[in-house]
Amino acid sequence: MEKLIIGSHVSFTKNEGLIGSVNEALSYGENTFMFYTGAPQNTIRAQIDEAKTKEAQKLMKENNIDINNVIIHAPYIVNLANNMDEQKYNFAINFLKQELQRAKILGINKVVLHPGSHTGLGEEKGIQNIINALNIVLSEPEGPIICLETMAGKGTELGTTFEQLNQIIAGINNKDRVQICLDTCHLNDAGYDVKNFDNLLDEFDKIIGLDKIGCIHINDSKNKISSHKDRHENIGLGTIGFDNLINIIYNDKLKEVPKILETPFISIAGGKDRTYAPYKFEIEMIKNRQYNPNFLEDIRKYYKKF
């Protein structure tokens, strides 16, 4: 049977911890997943319950989830590219060090990070700031790997080109602890032709090397190529399209790479509008390699039962 390592963003709560994340992933038919160890928009973090973590790791083993394929995402607000406020810059560095320590306690080996925005300092200065920060964060010879995410190029974002990412990696002393997270929506919005994915991989291989791909975020895009907007769309409803995403997911060169969905939640009217995860239905389509034109309606019917 063809190997497919597929999952999605799941929740991680103070009460349930990693057990809740594993159970949510299993409910969607996944064999991997990604989570934030707290809210993505702040740095408030609860203490990790080690007993629950061990129980969650046992649950993963029992359900054929390889913990080496599970991903933590660092919060969006960590910006290593701007050092205008030295206190904020140092806080971001120290927080990321703590986040890697939390990953270690949880047994997770990969942490996805948005490289940062230079906010007016310029590309070169911003990249140097990222390099300096990561050399502090990754000073230990061993530990979780940071996967720098490919970005859409919104505002002054860095990491929007393979050349920028390669420049960052080139400056890192401990290169074994740095990989790349490809995001299909971001690549499209940054100007890469994801519809010709083999050519894109050849380009990536020449500049960085395929062995540096640590994970892939699978998202359709609401925008045309080179829009620099970063707006995710549900699988098959965007400008990339279902068949092109299937070609990426099942690419022979990426069999061992975990694929993670971050597509938008679906609104269901009633009382007050609520939104629900589409992942169970999107993963079903991916496994069948067949687009279901009624999947949004199927999601609404499914969640109305609860």
Rosetta blueprint (number, residue, H / E / L):
1 M L
2 E L
3 K L
4 L L
5 I L
6 I E
7 G E
8 S E
9 H E
10 V L
11 S L
12 F L
13 T E
14 K L
15 N L
16 E L
17 G H
18 L H
19 I H
20 G H
21 S H
22 V H
23 N H
24 E H
25 A H
26 L H
27 S H
28 Y L
29 G L
30 E L
31 N L
32 T L
33 F L
34 M E
35 F E
36 Y L
37 T L
38 G L
39 A L
40 P L
41 Q L
42 N L
43 T L
44 I L
45 R L
46 A L
47 Q L
48 I L
49 D L
50 E H
51 A H
52 K H
53 T H
54 K H
55 E H
56 A H
57 Q H
58 K H
59 L H
60 M H
61 K H
62 E H
63 N L
64 N L
65 I L
66 D L
67 I H
68 N H
69 N H
70 V L
71 I E
72 I E
73 H E
74 A L
75 P L
76 Y L
77 I L
78 V L
79 N L
80 L L
81 A L
82 N L
83 N L
84 M L
85 D L
86 E H
87 Q H
88 K H
89 Y H
90 N H
91 F H
92 A H
93 I H
94 N H
95 F H
96 L H
97 K H
98 Q H
99 E H
100 L H
101 Q H
102 R H
103 A H
104 K H
105 I H
106 L H
107 G L
108 I L
109 N L
110 K E
111 V E
112 V E
113 L E
114 H L
115 P L
116 G L
117 S E
118 H L
119 T L
120 G L
121 L L
122 G L
123 E H
124 E H
125 K H
126 G H
127 I H
128 Q H
129 N H
130 I H
131 I H
132 N H
133 A H
134 L H
135 N H
136 I H
137 V H
138 L L
139 S L
140 E L
141 P L
142 E L
143 G L
144 P L
145 I E
146 I E
147 C E
148 L E
149 E E
150 T L
151 M L
152 A L
153 G L
154 K L
155 G L
156 T L
157 E E
158 L L
159 G L
160 T L
161 T L
162 F H
163 E H
164 Q H
165 L H
166 N H
167 Q H
168 I H
169 I H
170 A H
171 G H
172 I L
173 N L
174 N L
175 K H
176 D H
177 R H
178 V E
179 Q E
180 I E
181 C E
182 L E
183 D E
184 T H
185 C H
186 H H
187 L H
188 N H
189 D H
190 A H
191 G L
192 Y L
193 D L
194 V H
195 K H
196 N H
197 F H
198 D H
199 N H
200 L H
201 L H
202 D H
203 E H
204 F H
205 D H
206 K H
207 I H
208 I L
209 G L
210 L H
211 D H
212 K H
213 I E
214 G E
215 C E
216 I E
217 H E
218 I E
219 N L
220 D E
221 S E
222 K L
223 N L
224 K L
225 I L
226 S L
227 S L
228 H L
229 K L
230 D L
231 R L
232 H E
233 E E
234 N L
235 I L
236 G L
237 L L
238 G L
239 T L
240 I L
241 G L
242 F H
243 D H
244 N H
245 L H
246 I H
247 N H
248 I H
249 I H
250 Y L
251 N L
252 D H
253 K H
254 L H
255 K L
256 E L
257 V L
258 P L
259 K E
260 I E
261 L E
262 E L
263 T L
264 P L
265 F L
266 I E
267 S E
268 I E
269 A L
270 G L
271 G L
272 K L
273 D L
274 R E
275 T E
276 Y E
277 A L
278 P L
279 Y H
280 K H
281 F H
282 E H
283 I H
284 E H
285 M H
286 I H
287 K H
288 N H
289 R L
290 Q L
291 Y L
292 N L
293 P L
294 N L
295 F H
296 L H
297 E H
298 D H
299 I H
300 R H
301 K H
302 Y H
303 Y H
304 K H
305 K L
306 F L
